[in-house]
Amino acid sequence: MYYLDTDIPVELFQRVLKKKIYVDKSMLIDKFNDFIGSEDCYFCITRPRRFGKTINANMLGAYYTQGYDTRELFKDLRIAQTVSYEEHINKHHVIYIDFSRLPDPCNSYEEYISWIKYCLQDDLKKGYGIEKVPGEPIQNLFEKTNEKFIFIMDEWDSIFYKDFMQEKDKKAYLEFLKGLFKTQPYVELAYMTGVLPIAKYSTGSELNMFREYNFMNDTIYEDYFGFDEKEVKELTQQYPKPSFEVLKKWYDGYYKSDGTSLFNPRSVSLALQKGKCKNYWTETGPMNEIAEYIEHNVDEVREDIVKMVAGIPVEVELEGYAASQLQLDSRDEILSAMVVFGFLSYHDGFLRIPNHELMEKFQRVLKRKSMGGVADIVNNSKNVLDATIALDEQKVAQYIEEAHDREIPFLQYNNENSLSCVITLCYLYARNSYEVTREDKSGKGFVDYLFTPKKKGYPAIILELKYNKSVEEAIDQIKKKNYVERVKDFDEILFVGINYSTDADEHKHHDCIIEKYK
């Protein structure tokens, strides 16, 4: 058998349970048990890559598929304590399809879909002795079985990424899925996962019987994809390194509907197994594709990216992103795609770069040549840091002046955020050796920029900004409010004051003063 009542999900879930790190998400089963055989039995849950979609699909298959006794796998999980547990375990015919598996060769949509159809036909022939009549649709074969089926379909959208897929192929694929599922009496539950929400081509979508749950709208199944704070804290009791605080900095930053934290599960798991935080997840997703989208529409989105790298949330109304929108043309489409892929978090109307893991990725994007003047400023940021450490006030002021004078509209100091963006870009290189925080609590107030060394041999830096005042006032504020409190244990500490002035002659200039703390 290819798809019908196979042991594939059983074997795969068994392997998951043998891993050192496993977080029990089995109550998802109880959620779906309530809908088996009902009219509302169609679910499409989309999440970024490596957020637990496949693990949950295997779990559901292992639980429902008849012909096996998987009670041993579930006896210690939460689902085993529920009323519906015995009613459905190993009681259903399951069609389990991993849509990311391709035939060999696969150079066209026709080869892809023909293989899927062949597998379904062969399963029904072997299981029920049903022969396909030429031209007969797949749904007719299922109807002839007089059986009910649970369909579990992982990575439903994987074919959309293939170069050979044309618009007519996408349409044909959705029509195939529509014919297989829509208003079919043999479907008692359909569970579909992917990265992309279902495409909407017309006022009546081919798959409008599916309820869609994604990062932007899911208030029901959000607990079962990703790790929450409680789950991560429990894991750190077993694996004390890295600490919870370090994991939170690196991999937190997504949100549930109530505003509570959600961590990247793959990265947390690997960090705890290896005892070290690294970029475990960003290399697995289509970040290069996102960078290309930014580049193709650089004038519309680079301001948003720079603001978020500077720690400034971007207010925007996003409506979603569909599988038909792989060629992105507008700012909202690009930003929505970044949320869907997990590269940005979206909550209460604001976009943010979720965590340190993603921040490092976006910082690299800013260095790409296609970012134009922004990349030039970033690539000069090592010189700015070197001049600061060398106490070269004139050079620092000159570099910031040059950055501001570039013909980049959003860097022209229309507001305080514009000044912060310039400083962020000018000091971006510093993030290699420093923990750079903005508006951080220290002493009796909040310092504009605090540079805490990650490596020996670097001075701590406290940087205060002023507008139409004086650099002396900036330094005086650092001293009076005792901003040095957070970094007082470092051997060398620099106070940096930067002021931007406009005088009566409309001559605009930057001043800088640097003092060593004694």
C-alpha positions as CSV (number, residue, x, y, z in Angstrom):
1,M,0.0,0.0,0.0
2,Y,1.2,3.5,-0.8
3,Y,-1.2,5.7,1.1
4,L,-4.0,3.5,2.5
5,D,-3.6,2.4,6.1
6,T,0.2,2.3,5.8
7,D,2.6,2.0,8.8
8,I,4.6,5.1,7.7
9,P,3.1,7.5,10.2
10,V,3.3,4.8,12.9
11,E,7.0,4.3,12.3
12,L,7.8,8.0,12.0
13,F,5.9,9.0,15.2
14,Q,7.6,6.1,17.1
15,R,11.0,7.7,16.1
16,V,9.8,11.1,17.4
17,L,9.0,9.6,20.8
18,K,12.4,8.1,21.0
19,K,14.1,11.5,20.6
20,K,15.6,13.0,23.7
21,I,13.5,16.1,23.4
22,Y,9.7,15.7,22.9
23,V,6.9,18.0,23.9
24,D,3.5,16.4,24.2
25,K,1.1,17.9,21.7
26,S,-1.3,15.0,21.7
27,M,-4.3,16.9,22.9
28,L,-4.6,18.1,19.3
29,I,-6.1,14.7,18.7
30,D,-8.9,15.4,21.1
31,K,-9.7,18.6,19.2
32,F,-10.2,16.7,16.0
33,N,-12.1,13.8,17.5
34,D,-15.0,16.1,18.0
35,F,-15.3,16.7,14.2
36,I,-15.0,13.2,12.8
37,G,-17.9,12.5,10.5
38,S,-19.3,16.0,10.8
39,E,-19.9,18.6,8.1
40,D,-17.1,20.7,9.5
41,C,-14.4,18.1,9.1
42,Y,-12.0,19.9,6.8
43,F,-8.9,21.6,8.3
44,C,-5.9,23.3,6.8
45,I,-3.2,24.3,9.3
46,T,-0.3,26.2,7.9
47,R,2.9,27.2,9.8
48,P,6.5,28.0,8.9
49,R,8.9,25.2,8.2
50,R,9.9,23.1,11.2
51,F,7.1,24.3,13.5
52,G,5.8,20.7,14.2
53,K,3.4,20.2,11.3
54,T,4.8,16.9,10.1
55,I,5.3,15.6,13.7
56,N,1.6,16.2,14.3
57,A,0.5,14.7,11.0
58,N,2.5,11.5,11.9
59,M,0.9,11.6,15.4
60,L,-2.6,11.7,13.9
61,G,-1.9,9.0,11.4
62,A,-0.4,6.7,14.1
63,Y,-3.4,7.3,16.3
64,Y,-6.2,6.8,13.8
65,T,-4.9,4.2,11.4
66,Q,-6.5,0.8,11.8
67,G,-4.7,-2.4,11.4
68,Y,-2.2,-1.5,14.2
69,D,-2.2,-1.3,17.9
70,T,-0.5,1.9,18.9
71,R,-1.7,2.2,22.4
72,E,1.9,1.7,23.6
73,L,2.9,4.8,21.9
74,F,0.1,6.9,23.4
75,K,-0.3,5.4,26.9
76,D,1.9,8.1,28.6
77,L,0.6,11.0,26.6
78,R,-2.2,13.4,27.6
79,I,-4.6,12.1,25.0
80,A,-4.8,8.8,26.8
81,Q,-6.6,10.4,29.7
82,T,-9.5,11.8,27.6
83,V,-13.0,10.4,27.1
84,S,-12.6,10.1,23.3
85,Y,-9.2,8.2,23.4
86,E,-10.5,4.7,23.2
87,E,-13.4,5.6,20.8
88,H,-11.1,6.4,17.9
89,I,-7.6,4.9,18.4
90,N,-6.8,2.6,15.5
91,K,-10.5,2.6,14.4
92,H,-10.3,4.4,11.0
93,H,-9.1,3.9,7.5
94,V,-6.5,6.6,6.9
95,I,-5.2,7.9,3.6
96,Y,-1.8,9.4,4.5
97,I,-0.1,11.5,1.8
98,D,3.2,13.3,2.0
99,F,2.8,15.7,-0.9
100,S,6.5,16.6,-0.8
101,R,7.5,13.1,-2.1
102,L,8.0,13.2,-5.8
103,P,8.1,10.5,-8.4
104,D,11.4,9.8,-10.2
105,P,11.7,11.5,-12.6
106,C,9.5,14.5,-12.0
107,N,9.9,17.2,-14.6
108,S,6.3,18.3,-14.9
109,Y,3.1,18.6,-13.0
110,E,1.6,15.9,-15.1
111,E,4.2,13.4,-13.9
112,Y,3.6,14.5,-10.3
113,I,-0.1,14.2,-10.2
114,S,-0.2,11.1,-12.3
115,W,1.9,9.3,-9.7
116,I,-0.4,10.4,-6.9
117,K,-3.4,9.2,-8.8
118,Y,-1.7,5.9,-9.6
119,C,-0.9,5.3,-5.9
120,L,-4.5,6.0,-4.9
121,Q,-5.9,3.8,-7.6
122,D,-3.6,0.9,-6.8
123,D,-4.4,1.1,-3.0
124,L,-8.1,0.9,-3.7
125,K,-7.6,-1.9,-6.2
126,K,-5.5,-3.9,-3.7
127,G,-7.7,-3.0,-0.7
128,Y,-11.1,-3.4,-2.3
129,G,-10.7,-5.0,-5.7
130,I,-12.0,-1.8,-7.4
131,E,-10.8,-1.4,-11.0
132,K,-10.7,2.1,-12.6
133,V,-12.7,2.7,-15.7
134,P,-10.9,4.9,-18.3
135,G,-11.8,8.5,-17.5
136,E,-13.4,7.7,-14.2
137,P,-12.6,10.3,-11.5
138,I,-10.8,9.2,-8.3
139,Q,-13.8,10.1,-6.1
140,N,-15.9,7.5,-7.8
141,L,-13.5,4.8,-6.7
142,F,-13.7,5.9,-3.1
143,E,-17.5,6.0,-3.3
144,K,-17.5,2.4,-4.5
145,T,-15.7,1.2,-1.4
146,N,-18.7,2.1,0.8
147,E,-16.2,3.1,3.4
148,K,-15.3,6.3,5.3
149,F,-11.7,7.6,5.3
150,I,-9.6,10.1,7.3
151,F,-7.3,12.0,5.0
152,I,-4.0,13.3,6.4
153,M,-2.0,15.3,3.9
154,D,1.3,16.8,4.8
155,E,3.0,19.6,2.9
156,W,0.1,20.2,0.5
157,D,1.7,23.2,-1.0
158,S,5.2,21.8,-1.7
159,I,4.5,21.4,-5.4
160,F,4.0,25.2,-5.8
161,Y,7.7,25.8,-5.3
162,K,8.7,23.7,-8.4
163,D,10.0,25.6,-11.4
164,F,7.8,23.6,-13.8
165,M,4.6,24.7,-12.1
166,Q,2.6,27.1,-14.3
167,E,-0.6,28.9,-13.5
168,K,-2.7,26.3,-15.3
169,D,-1.0,23.6,-13.3
170,K,-1.8,25.3,-10.0
171,K,-5.4,25.6,-11.1
172,A,-5.5,21.9,-12.1
173,Y,-4.0,20.9,-8.7
174,L,-6.6,22.7,-6.8
175,E,-9.3,21.2,-9.0
176,F,-7.9,17.8,-8.2
177,L,-8.1,18.4,-4.5
178,K,-11.6,19.9,-4.8
179,G,-12.8,16.8,-6.6
180,L,-11.2,14.5,-4.0
181,F,-12.7,16.2,-1.0
182,K,-15.5,18.7,-1.6
183,T,-18.9,17.4,-0.4
184,Q,-17.7,13.8,-0.6
185,P,-19.6,11.4,1.8
186,Y,-16.5,9.1,2.2
187,V,-14.5,11.9,3.9
188,E,-14.9,11.8,7.7
189,L,-11.9,14.0,8.4
190,A,-9.5,15.9,6.2
191,Y,-6.3,17.3,7.8
192,M,-4.0,19.3,5.6
193,T,-0.7,21.0,6.4
194,G,1.7,23.3,4.6
195,V,3.5,26.6,4.7
196,L,1.2,28.5,2.4
197,P,-2.5,29.2,3.1
198,I,-5.0,27.9,0.5
199,A,-4.9,30.0,-2.7
200,K,-8.0,32.0,-3.5
201,Y,-8.6,32.4,-7.2
202,S,-12.2,33.5,-7.4
203,T,-15.2,34.5,-5.3
204,G,-15.9,30.8,-4.8
205,S,-12.6,29.1,-3.8
206,E,-12.0,25.5,-5.0
207,L,-11.2,24.5,-1.4
208,N,-13.5,26.8,0.6
209,M,-14.7,23.9,2.6
210,F,-11.4,23.9,4.5
211,R,-11.1,26.0,7.6
212,E,-7.7,27.8,7.4
213,Y,-5.6,28.4,10.5
214,N,-2.3,30.2,10.1
215,F,0.1,32.4,12.0
216,M,-2.2,35.4,11.5
217,N,-5.6,34.0,12.5
218,D,-5.3,30.9,14.6
219,T,-6.8,31.1,18.1
220,I,-7.8,27.5,18.4
221,Y,-4.8,25.3,17.4
222,E,-2.0,27.7,18.2
223,D,-0.9,25.7,21.3
224,Y,0.1,22.7,19.2
225,F,2.7,24.3,16.9
226,G,5.8,25.8,18.5
227,F,6.9,25.8,22.2
228,D,5.4,28.2,24.7
229,E,7.4,29.6,27.7
230,K,6.2,26.9,30.1
231,E,7.3,24.1,27.8
232,V,10.7,25.7,27.3
233,K,11.2,26.2,31.0
234,E,10.4,22.6,31.6
235,L,12.9,21.5,29.0
236,T,15.6,23.6,30.6
237,Q,15.1,21.6,33.9
238,Q,16.3,18.6,32.0
239,Y,18.9,20.4,29.9
240,P,20.3,23.3,31.8
241,K,22.4,24.7,29.0
242,P,21.6,27.0,27.3
243,S,19.6,28.8,30.0
244,F,16.0,29.8,29.5
245,E,17.0,33.5,29.3
246,V,19.5,32.7,26.5
247,L,16.9,30.6,24.6
248,K,14.4,33.3,24.9
249,K,16.7,35.9,23.3
250,W,17.6,33.6,20.5
251,Y,14.4,31.8,19.6
252,D,11.4,33.6,21.1
253,G,9.5,36.5,19.5
254,Y,6.4,34.9,18.0
255,Y,3.0,35.4,19.5
256,K,-0.1,33.6,20.4
257,S,-3.4,35.4,20.0
258,D,-3.3,36.4,23.7
259,G,0.1,38.0,23.3
260,T,2.0,35.2,25.1
261,S,5.4,34.0,23.8
262,L,6.0,31.3,21.2
263,F,9.4,29.8,20.5
264,N,10.9,28.2,17.4
265,P,10.7,24.5,18.3
266,R,13.4,23.2,16.0
267,S,16.0,25.7,17.2
268,V,15.2,25.2,20.9
269,S,15.4,21.4,20.5
270,L,18.8,21.6,18.7
271,A,20.2,24.2,21.0
272,L,19.4,22.0,24.1
273,Q,20.7,18.9,22.4
274,K,24.0,20.6,21.4
275,G,24.3,22.9,24.5
276,K,24.8,25.9,22.3
277,C,22.6,28.5,20.6
278,K,23.2,28.9,16.8
279,N,21.2,29.7,13.7
280,Y,19.7,26.2,13.4
281,W,16.5,27.2,11.6
282,T,17.2,30.1,9.3
283,E,19.3,27.9,6.9
284,T,16.3,25.5,6.3
285,G,13.8,28.1,5.0
286,P,13.6,30.2,1.8
287,M,15.3,33.3,3.2
288,N,17.1,33.8,-0.1
289,E,13.7,34.0,-1.8
290,I,12.6,36.6,0.7
291,A,15.8,38.6,0.1
292,E,15.1,38.5,-3.6
293,Y,11.5,39.7,-3.0
294,I,13.0,42.6,-1.0
295,E,15.4,43.4,-3.7
296,H,12.8,43.4,-6.4
297,N,10.8,46.0,-4.4
298,V,13.6,47.5,-2.5
299,D,12.2,51.1,-2.4
300,E,8.9,49.9,-0.8
301,V,10.2,47.5,1.9
302,R,13.8,48.4,2.8
303,E,12.6,51.2,5.1
304,D,10.5,48.7,7.0
305,I,13.4,46.3,7.3
306,V,15.8,49.0,8.5
307,K,13.3,50.1,11.1
308,M,12.9,46.6,12.5
309,V,16.6,46.0,12.5
310,A,16.8,49.2,14.6
311,G,14.2,47.7,17.0
312,I,11.3,49.8,15.8
313,P,8.1,47.9,15.2
314,V,6.3,48.6,11.9
315,E,2.6,49.3,12.0
316,V,0.8,47.6,9.1
317,E,-2.5,45.9,8.3
318,L,-1.9,42.5,6.7
319,E,-4.7,40.4,5.3
320,G,-2.9,37.2,4.5
321,Y,-0.9,35.5,1.8
322,A,-2.0,32.8,-0.7
323,A,-0.3,30.1,-2.6
324,S,-1.0,31.8,-5.9
325,Q,1.2,34.8,-4.8
326,L,4.7,33.3,-5.2
327,Q,5.5,36.3,-7.4
328,L,5.2,39.2,-5.0
329,D,4.7,42.7,-6.2
330,S,3.6,44.9,-3.4
331,R,4.8,45.8,0.1
332,D,1.9,44.1,1.9
333,E,2.4,40.9,-0.1
334,I,6.1,40.8,0.7
335,L,5.6,41.5,4.4
336,S,2.7,39.0,4.6
337,A,4.9,36.4,3.0
338,M,7.6,37.0,5.6
339,V,5.1,36.4,8.3
340,V,3.9,33.2,6.7
341,F,7.4,31.9,6.3
342,G,8.2,32.8,9.9
343,F,10.8,35.5,9.2
344,L,8.7,38.3,10.9
345,S,6.2,38.1,13.7
346,Y,2.9,40.0,13.5
347,H,0.8,40.9,16.5
348,D,-1.7,43.6,17.3
349,G,-1.0,45.3,13.9
350,F,2.8,45.5,14.4
351,L,5.6,43.7,12.6
352,R,8.8,42.8,14.4
353,I,11.9,40.7,13.7
354,P,11.2,38.0,16.2
355,N,14.5,37.1,17.8
356,H,18.3,37.1,17.6
357,E,18.4,34.2,15.1
358,L,16.3,36.1,12.6
359,M,18.0,39.5,13.4
360,E,21.4,38.1,12.2
361,K,19.8,37.0,9.0
362,F,18.2,40.4,8.3
363,Q,21.5,42.2,9.1
364,R,23.1,40.2,6.4
365,V,20.4,41.1,3.9
366,L,21.2,44.8,4.5
367,K,24.7,44.2,3.2
368,R,23.5,43.1,-0.2
369,K,24.5,45.3,-3.1
370,S,20.9,45.7,-4.2
371,M,20.1,47.6,-1.0
372,G,22.0,50.5,-2.6
373,G,22.9,53.3,-0.2
374,V,21.8,51.3,2.8
375,A,24.4,48.6,2.0
376,D,27.1,51.3,1.6
377,I,26.4,52.7,5.1
378,V,26.4,49.1,6.6
379,N,29.6,48.2,4.9
380,N,31.2,51.3,6.3
381,S,30.0,50.5,9.8
382,K,33.3,48.9,10.8
383,N,35.0,52.2,10.2
384,V,32.5,54.0,12.5
385,L,33.1,51.5,15.3
386,D,36.9,51.7,14.9
387,A,36.8,55.5,14.9
388,T,34.7,55.4,18.1
389,I,37.1,53.1,19.9
390,A,40.0,55.3,18.7
391,L,38.2,58.4,20.3
392,D,38.2,60.0,16.8
393,E,35.2,62.3,17.4
394,Q,35.6,64.2,14.1
395,K,35.7,61.0,12.1
396,V,32.6,59.6,13.8
397,A,30.7,62.8,13.1
398,Q,31.9,62.8,9.5
399,Y,30.7,59.2,8.9
400,I,27.3,59.9,10.4
401,E,27.0,63.1,8.4
402,E,27.8,61.2,5.2
403,A,25.2,58.5,6.0
404,H,22.5,61.2,6.6
405,D,23.4,63.1,3.4
406,R,22.7,60.1,1.2
407,E,19.6,60.4,-0.9
408,I,17.6,57.9,1.2
409,P,14.3,59.6,2.2
410,F,13.5,57.8,5.4
411,L,17.0,58.7,6.8
412,Q,16.4,62.4,6.5
413,Y,15.4,62.8,10.2
414,N,11.7,63.3,9.8
415,N,11.4,62.1,13.3
416,E,13.3,60.4,16.2
417,N,13.1,57.0,14.5
418,S,14.9,58.3,11.4
419,L,17.9,59.3,13.6
420,S,17.8,55.9,15.3
421,C,17.8,54.2,11.9
422,V,21.0,56.1,10.8
423,I,22.8,55.3,14.1
424,T,21.7,51.6,13.8
425,L,23.1,51.4,10.2
426,C,26.3,53.3,11.1
427,Y,27.0,50.9,14.0
428,L,25.7,47.6,12.5
429,Y,29.1,46.0,12.4
430,A,29.4,46.5,16.2
431,R,26.8,43.7,16.6
432,N,29.5,41.2,15.8
433,S,31.4,42.1,19.0
434,Y,28.7,43.7,21.1
435,E,25.3,43.1,22.5
436,V,23.6,46.3,21.2
437,T,20.4,47.4,22.9
438,R,18.2,50.4,22.3
439,E,16.3,52.3,25.0
440,D,17.7,50.0,27.6
441,K,17.2,50.5,31.4
442,S,20.3,51.6,33.2
443,G,20.8,53.7,36.3
444,K,18.1,56.2,36.6
445,G,16.7,56.1,33.1
446,F,16.8,54.5,29.6
447,V,20.0,54.9,27.6
448,D,19.6,55.5,23.9
449,Y,22.2,52.8,22.9
450,L,24.1,50.5,25.2
451,F,27.0,48.5,23.7
452,T,27.9,45.6,26.0
453,P,31.0,43.7,24.8
454,K,30.7,40.0,23.9
455,K,34.4,39.7,23.5
456,K,37.4,40.7,25.6
457,G,39.4,43.7,24.5
458,Y,36.5,45.9,23.6
459,P,35.3,48.9,25.7
460,A,31.7,49.2,26.8
461,I,30.0,52.1,25.0
462,I,27.1,54.3,26.2
463,L,25.7,56.4,23.4
464,E,23.2,59.2,23.9
465,L,21.5,61.2,21.1
466,K,20.4,64.8,21.0
467,Y,18.5,66.9,18.5
468,N,19.2,70.7,18.3
469,K,20.9,70.6,21.7
470,S,24.6,69.9,22.4
471,V,26.9,66.9,22.8
472,E,27.8,68.2,26.2
473,E,24.2,67.8,27.3
474,A,24.3,64.2,26.0
475,I,27.4,63.4,28.1
476,D,26.0,65.2,31.1
477,Q,22.8,63.2,30.9
478,I,24.8,59.9,30.8
479,K,26.6,61.0,34.0
480,K,23.6,62.4,35.9
481,K,21.4,59.4,35.3
482,N,24.2,57.0,36.0
483,Y,23.8,55.1,32.8
484,V,27.1,53.4,33.5
485,E,25.4,51.2,36.1
486,R,24.8,48.3,33.6
487,V,28.4,48.1,32.4
488,K,30.3,49.4,35.4
489,D,32.3,46.2,35.8
490,F,34.1,46.5,32.4
491,D,37.7,47.7,32.5
492,E,37.1,50.4,29.8
493,I,33.9,52.4,29.2
494,L,33.3,55.1,26.6
495,F,30.6,57.8,26.9
496,V,29.5,58.9,23.4
497,G,27.3,62.0,22.8
498,I,26.0,62.7,19.3
499,N,23.9,65.8,18.4
500,Y,22.2,66.8,15.2
501,S,21.7,70.6,14.8
502,T,19.9,72.9,12.4
503,D,20.9,76.6,12.8
504,A,19.2,79.8,11.4
505,D,21.2,79.5,8.2
506,E,19.7,76.0,7.7
507,H,23.2,74.5,7.9
508,K,22.7,71.0,9.2
509,H,25.5,69.1,10.9
510,H,26.4,66.4,13.4
511,D,28.7,66.8,16.4
512,C,30.3,64.0,18.4
513,I,32.1,63.9,21.7
514,I,33.7,60.8,23.3
515,E,34.9,60.5,26.8
516,K,36.6,57.7,28.7
517,Y,34.9,56.9,32.0
518,K,37.2,57.2,34.9
